[in-house]
Amino acid sequence: HADRGIVWKGMVIVVEERQQIIYMQARLMRLASEEWHRSIERITELFVKYNVLQYIEEGFGIFHVEGDEAVLEDIVIYLQNRGVKDDTEISR
């Protein structure tokens, strides 16, 4: 897999794609918790039950160029397509 570089104050810090994926997953879990008014534990259960973390990993190539809010909207659609009711588990 290809590494991606981040330039910071003239230094190049190499961050592996896997680390970026994990960072994105964590950001989206925290955003979901805030937006849906659910605990991180509840979001973790939901994301594991419906394979959302895998979905984020598989979509990373596209998701990394979108904002977190747009990706969260995509996750809402993904969950609704799997029968999750937005009024009970993913209310905004």
Residue, then its C-alpha position, 0 to 999 in steps of 0.5 A: h500500500a502507498d504511504r501518504g505524506i503530511v507536510w508540517k512546519g517544513m518536516v514531512i511526517v509519513v502517516e500510513e494509510r491504515q493510521q489515517i483510516i483509524y483516525m477517520q473512524a474515530r472522528l466519525m464515531r465521535l461526530a456520530s455521538e455528538e450529532w445523534h446524542r448517543s454515548i460513544e459506547r452506543i455508537t461503538e455497538l451500532f458501528v460494530k453491529y452494522n459493520v460501519l467501521q469496515y464500510i468506512e475502511e472500504g470507502f476511504g478512497i472516496f471519503h478522505v476527500e469529503g468532509d466528515e459531515a458528508v461522510l456521516e450523512d452517507i453512513v446514515i443512508y448506509l444504516q437506513n438501508r440496513g433497517v436502522k430507524d433514524d428516529t430510534e438509533i440515529s436521530r439528528 
